[in-house]
Amino acid sequence: MQVNSAVFASITAIAFSGTVWAQPLDERQAKAILGKADCLTCHSVDVRIVGPTYREVAQKYKGDAKAPETLFKKVREGGSGSFGLVGPHGELRMVKNPPSKISDDELKKVIAWILSL
């Protein structure tokens, strides 16, 4: 059974934050937040730049109820090794992304959007 991506994003948002958002983000809104937070320097929806694509992230965490929490923590704390990406000088590491770069609310919405892909 295939689940509508907007429905999945809404369910993910509710499960993650306990808050019902009026409407899930559309691609334009998500990319605006991601661009402002400088996430698009290393990630895109379909093409690997430095880190995994957002579709790869969605696929990896598909069906994982803890995915929103895991991804939130990964973005805030940085990390490596989840996708086995290696650069010319060793394992690639995502930098920490503090609330001054992307607010908790924006991050939760973007994560829900990514998981809906």
N, CA, C and O of each residue as an XYZ file, in Angstrom:
468
protein
N       0.846     -1.179      0.000
C       0.000      0.000      0.000
C       0.885      1.233      0.000
O       1.799      1.348      0.816
N       0.613      2.158     -0.915
C       1.401      3.379     -1.008
C       0.690      4.491     -0.230
O      -0.513      4.698     -0.386
N       1.443      5.197      0.601
C       0.881      6.262      1.421
C       1.151      7.591      0.749
O       2.268      7.844      0.298
N       0.150      8.434      0.677
C       0.290      9.765      0.128
C       1.376     10.507      0.896
O       1.379     10.488      2.127
N       2.308     11.166      0.186
C       3.434     11.817      0.846
C       2.998     12.942      1.776
O       3.633     13.149      2.810
N       1.954     13.665      1.450
C       1.471     14.734      2.338
C       0.913     14.143      3.626
O       1.110     14.706      4.704
N       0.218     13.012      3.523
C      -0.316     12.352      4.711
C       0.835     11.842      5.574
O       0.815     12.003      6.795
N       1.835     11.227      4.945
C       2.989     10.721      5.690
C       3.713     11.861      6.401
O       4.097     11.711      7.561
N       3.905     12.986      5.736
C       4.575     14.141      6.345
C       3.791     14.630      7.555
O       4.375     14.972      8.583
N       2.481     14.662      7.430
C       1.649     15.111      8.548
C       1.741     14.152      9.733
O       1.872     14.580     10.880
N       1.670     12.864      9.450
C       1.763     11.860     10.510
C       3.129     11.936     11.187
O       3.222     11.863     12.412
N       4.179     12.081     10.396
C       5.534     12.186     10.937
C       5.650     13.412     11.826
O       6.224     13.341     12.913
N       5.114     14.524     11.378
C       5.177     15.763     12.157
C       4.449     15.607     13.484
O       4.944     16.042     14.523
N       3.293     14.997     13.449
C       2.512     14.806     14.676
C       3.259     13.878     15.637
O       3.357     14.164     16.830
N       3.777     12.785     15.122
C       4.474     11.815     15.974
C       5.734     12.418     16.578
O       6.088     12.112     17.717
N       6.411     13.277     15.817
C       7.678     13.823     16.275
C       7.514     14.939     17.284
O       8.255     14.987     18.267
N       6.580     15.824     17.075
C       6.530     17.001     17.924
C       5.311     17.069     18.832
O       5.284     17.867     19.769
N       4.310     16.251     18.569
C       3.091     16.363     19.344
C       2.260     17.563     18.930
O       1.230     17.852     19.539
N       2.704     18.258     17.900
C       2.027     19.457     17.429
C       1.482     19.213     16.031
O       2.166     18.624     15.194
N       0.277     19.651     15.773
C      -0.289     19.547     14.438
C       0.033     20.831     13.687
O      -0.386     21.917     14.089
N       0.778     20.701     12.597
C       1.075     21.866     11.775
C      -0.061     22.021     10.778
O      -0.617     21.031     10.302
N      -0.401     23.253     10.464
C      -1.526     23.534      9.580
C      -1.396     22.775      8.263
O      -2.339     22.111      7.834
N      -0.239     22.869      7.624
C      -0.021     22.168      6.365
C       1.441     21.758      6.283
O       2.316     22.487      6.752
N       1.714     20.596      5.691
C       3.100     20.204      5.508
C       3.773     21.134      4.498
O       3.107     21.780      3.689
N       5.078     21.190      4.560
C       5.827     22.011      3.613
C       5.702     21.444      2.216
O       5.616     20.230      2.030
N       5.691     22.332      1.233
C       5.837     21.875     -0.143
C       7.318     22.011     -0.500
O       8.092     22.549      0.292
N       7.719     21.537     -1.663
C       9.130     21.531     -2.040
C       9.727     22.934     -2.053
O      10.866     23.122     -1.625
N       8.990     23.901     -2.527
C       9.487     25.281     -2.582
C       9.776     25.806     -1.182
O      10.822     26.413     -0.950
N       8.857     25.576     -0.248
C       9.044     26.032      1.126
C      10.233     25.325      1.786
O      11.043     25.957      2.463
N      10.325     24.014      1.582
C      11.424     23.249      2.164
C      12.762     23.739      1.634
O      13.702     23.933      2.405
N      12.855     23.941      0.322
C      14.114     24.395     -0.271
C      14.479     25.801      0.188
O      15.662     26.124      0.291
N      13.494     26.635      0.462
C      13.781     27.977      0.977
C      14.435     27.879      2.358
O      15.417     28.570      2.629
N      13.903     27.035      3.219
C      14.484     26.844      4.555
C      15.866     26.212      4.435
O      16.814     26.661      5.080
N      15.982     25.181      3.619
C      17.262     24.492      3.441
C      18.322     25.420      2.855
O      19.494     25.347      3.225
N      17.909     26.285      1.947
C      18.846     27.245      1.357
C      19.317     28.261      2.379
O      20.505     28.573      2.454
N      18.381     28.776      3.166
C      18.711     29.750      4.204
C      19.673     29.151      5.228
O      20.563     29.839      5.729
N      19.493     27.879      5.533
C      20.336     27.203      6.520
C      21.629     26.661      5.904
O      22.447     26.069      6.608
N      21.815     26.856      4.610
C      23.009     26.440      3.880
C      23.137     24.923      3.736
O      24.236     24.418      3.508
N      22.028     24.194      3.865
C      22.049     22.738      3.730
C      22.263     22.302      2.280
O      22.803     21.227      2.017
N      21.828     23.155      1.342
C      21.891     22.788     -0.068
C      23.307     22.850     -0.633
O      23.529     22.488     -1.788
N      24.255     23.301      0.163
C      25.653     23.285     -0.257
C      26.144     21.841     -0.346
O      26.959     21.512     -1.208
N      25.654     20.989      0.534
C      26.112     19.597      0.594
C      25.063     18.571      0.198
O      25.411     17.428     -0.099
N      23.785     18.948      0.185
C      22.699     18.002     -0.087
C      21.756     18.547     -1.152
O      21.609     19.759     -1.306
N      21.122     17.635     -1.883
C      20.036     17.995     -2.794
C      19.008     16.869     -2.765
O      19.211     15.851     -2.103
N      17.934     17.051     -3.465
C      16.886     16.024     -3.473
C      17.362     14.759     -4.176
O      17.171     13.656     -3.665
N      17.981     14.911     -5.348
C      18.275     13.747     -6.182
C      19.736     13.532     -6.564
O      20.077     12.453     -7.049
N      20.604     14.510     -6.367
C      21.989     14.408     -6.828
C      22.938     14.538     -5.640
O      22.860     15.501     -4.877
N      23.830     13.569     -5.490
C      24.830     13.659     -4.414
C      25.792     14.800     -4.714
O      26.357     14.891     -5.803
N      25.961     15.655     -3.734
C      26.928     16.736     -3.835
C      28.103     16.364     -2.932
O      29.180     16.025     -3.423
N      27.906     16.424     -1.643
C      28.890     15.982     -0.664
C      28.264     14.876      0.186
O      28.820     13.785      0.309
N      27.109     15.170      0.767
C      26.404     14.198      1.591
C      25.361     13.461      0.779
O      25.249     13.657     -0.431
N      24.595     12.611      1.451
C      23.555     11.844      0.752
C      22.444     12.762      0.245
O      22.249     13.862      0.761
N      21.718     12.295     -0.771
C      20.559     13.044     -1.254
C      19.438     12.914     -0.235
O      19.447     12.011      0.602
N      18.484     13.812     -0.313
C      17.341     13.723      0.597
C      16.517     12.474      0.316
O      15.927     11.907      1.237
N      16.466     12.036     -0.936
C      15.750     10.788     -1.248
C      16.463      9.579     -0.615
O      15.806      8.649     -0.147
N      17.804      9.595     -0.602
C      18.544      8.505      0.049
C      18.251      8.485      1.554
O      18.103      7.420      2.153
N      18.173      9.658      2.146
C      17.857      9.752      3.574
C      16.462      9.181      3.827
O      16.264      8.381      4.742
N      15.499      9.604      3.002
C      14.124      9.114      3.163
C      14.061      7.602      3.020
O      13.370      6.932      3.787
N      14.774      7.065      2.048
C      14.767      5.617      1.815
C      15.403      4.868      2.987
O      14.881      3.845      3.430
N      16.528      5.377      3.485
C      17.227      4.720      4.593
C      16.352      4.635      5.840
O      16.368      3.629      6.549
N      15.586      5.700      6.106
C      14.805      5.770      7.339
C      13.331      5.407      7.150
O      12.533      5.561      8.074
N      12.971      4.932      5.976
C      11.588      4.558      5.699
C      11.112      3.507      6.695
O      11.757      2.474      6.875
N       9.985      3.774      7.338
C       9.403      2.839      8.286
C      10.001      2.907      9.685
O       9.557      2.181     10.575
N      10.988      3.755      9.899
C      11.637      3.889     11.209
C      10.911      4.964     12.013
O      11.020      6.149     11.699
N      10.185      4.568     13.026
C       9.406      5.512     13.834
C      10.291      6.522     14.552
O       9.835      7.612     14.897
N      11.546      6.171     14.780
C      12.460      7.079     15.481
C      13.240      7.981     14.523
O      14.076      8.771     14.962
N      12.976      7.872     13.226
C      13.729      8.636     12.235
C      13.706     10.147     12.484
O      14.766     10.772     12.439
N      12.550     10.760     12.745
C      12.564     12.205     12.964
C      13.490     12.622     14.109
O      14.246     13.587     13.993
N      13.420     11.885     15.204
C      14.273     12.185     16.364
C      15.751     11.955     16.025
O      16.606     12.761     16.391
N      16.042     10.868     15.334
C      17.417     10.543     14.946
C      17.993     11.621     14.043
O      19.121     12.072     14.244
N      17.218     12.031     13.049
C      17.696     13.036     12.109
C      17.837     14.401     12.771
O      18.775     15.141     12.475
N      16.915     14.738     13.660
C      17.007     16.006     14.384
C      18.332     16.055     15.154
O      19.057     17.048     15.101
N      18.628     14.986     15.857
C      19.858     14.912     16.646
C      21.080     14.966     15.729
O      22.060     15.639     16.045
N      21.029     14.263     14.598
C      22.149     14.234     13.658
C      22.436     15.632     13.112
O      23.597     16.025     12.993
N      21.394     16.378     12.782
C      21.589     17.730     12.260
C      22.163     18.644     13.339
O      23.082     19.419     13.076
N      21.631     18.554     14.534
C      22.099     19.418     15.628
C      23.539     19.101     16.041
O      24.333     20.012     16.277
N      23.873     17.813     16.128
C      25.179     17.411     16.650
C      26.219     17.134     15.581
O      27.404     17.012     15.890
N      25.791     17.031     14.309
C      26.716     16.641     13.255
C      26.945     15.142     13.325
O      26.399     14.468     14.198
N      27.735     14.627     12.427
C      28.012     13.209     12.486
C      28.553     12.664     11.186
O      28.687     13.384     10.196
N      28.858     11.392     11.203
C      29.379     10.728     10.016
C      29.104      9.238     10.110
O      28.678      8.729     11.147
N      29.356      8.558      9.016
C      29.275      7.104      9.010
C      27.935      6.508      8.660
O      27.851      5.307      8.400
N      26.885      7.305      8.644
C      25.552      6.758      8.384
C      25.378      6.279      6.948
O      24.597      5.365      6.685
N      26.106      6.897      6.021
C      25.952      6.560      4.615
C      27.247      6.044      3.993
O      27.302      5.806      2.787
N      28.285      5.869      4.805
C      29.542      5.328      4.304
C      30.244      6.214      3.294
O      31.003      5.718      2.461
N      30.007      7.518      3.351
C      30.632      8.420      2.395
C      32.048      8.749      2.835
O      32.293      9.076      3.996
N      32.975      8.657      1.893
C      34.375      8.918      2.183
C      34.907      9.918      1.170
O      34.672      9.785     -0.031
N      35.617     10.908      1.657
C      36.227     11.904      0.795
C      37.705     11.624      0.629
O      38.191     10.584      1.074
N      38.434     12.540     -0.008
C      39.861     12.324     -0.261
C      40.706     12.260      1.010
O      41.828     11.756      0.984
N      40.179     12.761      2.106
C      40.940     12.777      3.361
C      40.277     11.932      4.448
O      40.530     12.145      5.634
N      39.449     10.999      4.065
C      38.801     10.121      5.033
C      37.299     10.310      5.054
O      36.716     10.904      4.147
N      36.682      9.792      6.108
C      35.235      9.817      6.245
C      34.707     11.251      6.290
O      35.262     12.101      6.986
N      33.646     11.510      5.554
C      33.040     12.838      5.546
C      32.192     13.022      6.791
O      31.526     12.087      7.236
N      32.214     14.208      7.349
C      31.479     14.496      8.581
C      30.583     15.711      8.358
O      31.031     16.748      7.869
N      29.307     15.564      8.725
C      28.403     16.700      8.673
C      28.663     17.577      9.896
O      28.802     17.081     11.014
N      28.726     18.872      9.668
C      28.976     19.810     10.762
C      27.734     19.973     11.624
O      26.627     19.638     11.202
N      27.923     20.490     12.833
C      26.801     20.805     13.722
C      26.010     21.959     13.128
O      26.579     22.863     12.516
N      24.697     21.923     13.310
C      23.817     22.975     12.819
C      22.959     23.478     13.978
O      21.936     22.874     14.302
N      23.369     24.581     14.601
C      22.674     25.097     15.782
C      21.355     25.783     15.445
O      21.090     26.080     14.281
N      20.524     26.035     16.461
C      19.247     26.728     16.240
C      19.407     28.119     15.617
O      18.469     28.630     15.004
N      20.573     28.729     15.766
C      20.793     30.036     15.126
C      20.867     29.900     13.607
O      20.673     30.881     12.890
N      21.141     28.713     13.118
C      21.220     28.445     11.678
C      19.884     27.962     11.119
O      19.480     28.360     10.027
N      19.199     27.100     11.878
C      17.874     26.591     11.505
C      17.115     26.329     12.805
O      17.569     25.561     13.653
N      15.966     26.966     12.952
C      15.199     26.849     14.199
C      14.686     25.423     14.389
O      14.606     24.651     13.434
N      14.343     25.084     15.623
C      13.788     23.763     15.908
C      12.543     23.506     15.069
O      12.386     22.427     14.499
N      11.657     24.497     14.993
C      10.414     24.349     14.238
C      10.701     24.122     12.751
O      10.113     23.234     12.134
N      11.600     24.919     12.180
C      11.944     24.742     10.763
C      12.596     23.384     10.529
O      12.297     22.711      9.543
N      13.472     22.988     11.420
C      14.148     21.704     11.268
C      13.153     20.546     11.313
O      13.244     19.624     10.503
N      12.217     20.585     12.240
C      11.198     19.533     12.321
C      10.370     19.470     11.040
O      10.068     18.384     10.546
N      10.008     20.620     10.508
C       9.214     20.654      9.277
C      10.008     20.118      8.092
O       9.474     19.375      7.269
N      11.274     20.488      8.006
C      12.112     20.013      6.900
C      12.329     18.507      7.003
O      12.298     17.805      5.993
N      12.546     18.012      8.207
C      12.708     16.566      8.392
C      11.452     15.821      7.956
O      11.545     14.796      7.280
N      10.289     16.320      8.332
C       9.036     15.691      7.906
C       8.927     15.690      6.375
O       8.491     14.706      5.779
N       9.322     16.789      5.755
C       9.286     16.879      4.291
C      10.248     15.854      3.675
O       9.875     15.128      2.754
N      11.484     15.796      4.185
C      12.472     14.853      3.655
C      11.956     13.419      3.768
O      12.069     12.643      2.820
N      11.396     13.069      4.914
C      10.906     11.706      5.113
C       9.691     11.390      4.237
O       9.342     10.223      4.060
N       9.057     12.410      3.696
C       7.907     12.185      2.819
C       8.306     11.921      1.375
O       7.457     11.576      0.553
N       9.586     12.079      1.056
C      10.041     11.916     -0.342
C       9.988     10.462     -0.781
O      10.333     10.148     -1.920
